[in-house]
């Protein structure tokens, strides 16, 4: 059995039963051809057609044609497949656009809900940007209104959020914070 594409002439065909036999162009035994082995075409095969095919050996050792096509007959499947592919691309584009718009809407809703439900102490991400190289946080106490500063390693440091809109700020050193009138937080 030769690998690759083979060529032969259809010498017998029973259209009612959907099978026939191909006489290979190169010498050899006739090859069984079933209608299911023919790629979708514009018409059914008939005796005298030139057939291109691949040889396949079945489990019982019999050789048959597979992936067959009729010479000179344009495959409807390729034209149909191109049309289906173009239609699917269009559908996928529309679906992708809908999904993107829906995702943006959901994200915007989450942000709005979070802004409405969050305590006013939590600033927007834009307002909590740090000063480069400055790690001392100047925070105003909600309970007392005292100006307190926190340094890395203190108990409340990680949970302290700076909101410049409320007068809170970053300092580059403790001495800078003290000079500005802030005092060290108790914890």
C-alpha positions in Angstrom: 0.0 0.0 0.0 1.4 3.4 -1.1 1.0 6.4 1.2 -0.3 9.6 -0.3 -2.7 10.5 -3.0 -3.5 7.9 -5.7 -5.3 8.2 -9.1 -7.6 5.8 -10.8 -10.6 5.4 -13.0 -14.0 4.4 -11.7 -14.8 1.1 -13.6 -17.9 -0.1 -11.7 -20.5 1.9 -9.8 -23.8 0.9 -8.2 -25.5 4.2 -7.5 -28.4 2.6 -5.7 -26.1 1.0 -3.2 -23.5 3.8 -3.1 -20.3 1.8 -3.9 -18.1 0.8 -6.8 -14.5 0.0 -7.8 -11.5 2.1 -9.0 -8.9 0.7 -11.4 -5.6 2.3 -10.2 -3.7 4.2 -12.9 -0.6 2.2 -11.8 -1.1 -1.5 -12.0 -2.8 -3.3 -9.1 -6.0 -4.7 -7.9 -9.2 -2.7 -8.1 -9.9 -0.6 -5.0 -13.3 -0.6 -3.2 -14.9 2.9 -3.1 -17.9 3.7 -0.9 -19.9 6.9 -1.4 -19.1 8.0 2.2 -15.4 8.1 1.2 -16.1 10.9 -1.4 -15.7 14.4 -0.2 -19.0 16.3 -0.7 -19.2 17.2 -4.4 -21.5 18.8 -6.9 -22.6 15.4 -8.2 -22.4 11.7 -7.5 -19.7 9.6 -9.2 -20.2 7.7 -12.5 -18.3 5.1 -14.4 -15.4 6.6 -16.3 -14.7 9.4 -13.7 -11.1 9.9 -12.7 -10.9 9.6 -8.9 -8.1 10.8 -6.6 -8.0 8.9 -3.3 -6.0 7.6 -0.4 -5.6 3.9 0.3 -6.7 2.6 3.7 -6.4 -0.9 5.1 -9.4 -2.0 7.2 -9.1 -4.2 10.3 -9.9 -7.3 8.3 -7.0 -6.5 5.9 -9.2 -5.3 3.0 -8.0 -2.2 1.1 -10.4 0.6 0.3 -10.4 4.2 -0.9 -10.7 7.1 1.5 -10.7 10.9 1.2 -11.7 10.5 -2.5 -12.6 13.3 -5.0 -13.7 13.3 -8.6 -11.4 15.1 -11.0 -12.9 18.2 -12.5 -15.8 18.4 -10.1 -15.6 21.4 -7.7 -16.2 20.4 -4.2 -19.3 22.1 -2.8 -18.0 21.5 0.6 -15.1 23.9 0.1 -17.4 26.6 -1.1 -19.9 25.8 1.6 -17.2 25.6 4.2 -15.8 29.1 3.2 -19.3 30.6 3.5 -19.9 28.9 6.9 -16.5 30.1 8.1 -17.3 33.7 7.0 -20.7 33.5 8.7 -19.1 32.1 11.9 -16.5 34.9 12.0 -19.3 37.4 11.7 -21.2 35.8 14.5 -18.1 35.5 16.7 -17.4 39.2 16.1 -20.9 40.2 17.2 -20.8 37.8 20.1 -17.4 39.2 21.1 -18.6 42.8 21.0 -21.7 41.9 23.0 -19.6 40.1 25.6 -17.2 43.1 25.8 -20.0 45.6 26.2 -21.6 43.3 28.8 -18.3 42.9 30.7 -17.8 46.7 30.8 -21.3 47.2 32.0 -20.9 44.6 34.8 -17.5 46.1 35.8 -19.0 49.7 35.9 -21.9 48.4 38.0 -19.5 46.8 40.5 -17.4 50.0 40.7 -20.5 52.1 41.3 -22.0 49.7 43.9 -18.6 49.6 45.7 -18.4 53.4 45.7 -21.9 53.7 47.1 -21.4 51.0 49.8 -17.8 51.7 50.8 -17.2 53.8 53.8 -16.1 57.3 52.9 -12.6 56.5 54.5 -11.7 54.5 51.4 -10.3 56.7 48.7 -10.4 55.9 45.0 -7.3 54.1 43.8 -6.1 57.2 42.1 -6.0 59.2 45.3 -4.0 56.6 47.2 -0.9 56.8 45.1 2.3 57.0 47.1 5.0 59.5 46.8 8.1 57.8 45.3 10.5 56.8 48.1 8.2 58.2 50.9 6.8 55.5 53.2 5.5 57.5 56.2 1.7 57.7 56.1 0.1 60.9 57.5 -3.4 59.9 58.5 -6.2 61.9 60.2 -8.1 60.0 62.9 -11.8 59.6 62.1 -12.7 59.4 65.8 -10.6 62.4 67.1 -9.5 64.4 64.1 -5.9 64.0 65.3 -3.1 64.1 62.7 -1.1 60.9 63.2 1.7 59.4 61.2 2.5 55.7 60.7 5.8 54.1 59.8 6.4 50.7 58.3 6.2 47.9 60.9 3.6 49.6 63.0 0.5 47.6 63.8 -2.0 49.7 61.8 0.5 50.6 59.0 -0.8 48.1 56.3 -4.5 49.0 57.0 -3.9 52.7 56.8 -5.1 54.3 53.6 -4.1 57.8 52.6 -6.8 60.1 51.2 -5.3 63.4 50.0 -8.8 64.7 49.6 -9.2 64.7 53.4 -5.9 66.4 54.0 -3.9 63.1 54.5 -0.5 62.8 53.0 2.8 60.9 52.6 6.0 62.0 54.3 9.5 61.0 53.4 10.7 60.9 57.0 9.4 61.1 60.6 11.1 64.4 61.1 9.2 65.8 58.1 5.9 64.6 59.6 6.7 66.1 63.0 7.8 69.4 61.4 4.4 69.5 59.6 2.5 69.1 63.0 1.8 65.4 62.9 2.5 63.1 65.9 3.4 59.4 65.9 0.4 57.0 66.1 0.2 55.0 69.4 0.4 51.5 67.6 
